[in-house]
Amino acid sequence: MRHTLPIAPQFYVTAPQPCPYLENRMERKLFTALQGDGAEQLNDALSQQGFRRSQNVLYRPSCADCASCLSARINVSDFVSSKSQKRTTRRNAHLTRRATSPWATDQQYELFRTYLDSRHADGGMADMDIFEFAAMIEETPIRSRVIEYTDRDTGNLAAVSLTDVLEDGLSMVYSFYDPILQKNSLGTYMISDHIEIAREAGLPYIYLGYWVPGSPKMGYKAKFSGLEVYQCGAWKPMKDPAAFEASSDPLSSDPIAEQVANIQLPDRRVLRP
């Protein structure tokens, strides 16, 4: 007789630590390991429920008294470029896109360090060395790509995005660019270009990570039309960013056990004799 046994991932919670987005708040994450034969299916399923990938870990905010961090994605079919976004695309017409396997290079790390030192010198990645950077890029159990944007005239690397290919879209895991080119709005340009990549591939969504109302660092995401946020267990179109507030209601987050119980897992079973 053959029996089917379910394989369920184990979920854990991090210890509280200062929130990087909102002052006087503490953050906590719900996370699980991303490994094994079903890694891609698990990543697809949990990405659709607001989780993000960091190397071989999937995580989602689970703060005790705050529910401000909202997973955001762009519905490609609903996106229409604004005048400003069209200007940004024209301004970067000299860049050449190149998609490669997730392999770290010295040139990427040099750009990454320049970006961090200029934009996030006091952030959690500030002390990341080249080996940790290589792990961030290369330790992926799923289908990932490094998308490089190079100046066609000088050959200089201008921007990089580590991007996962999901069953229903592209997930921009981490992006960085040359801070000297800040006026080129390369962050906006990379998102716009990923929308074009998704259109060409017939993929419906671009996953952007988290949008946090009240955090200036995240304001640029709300400027894209077709934006959806994951709230109360469902994706909802963002019609008016101003209607969202940074929630600090102590009852705004469900208990951990209830959160885990409501996670929809992929159908992963193995047959045993």
Disulfide bonds with the S-S distance in Angstrom:
none
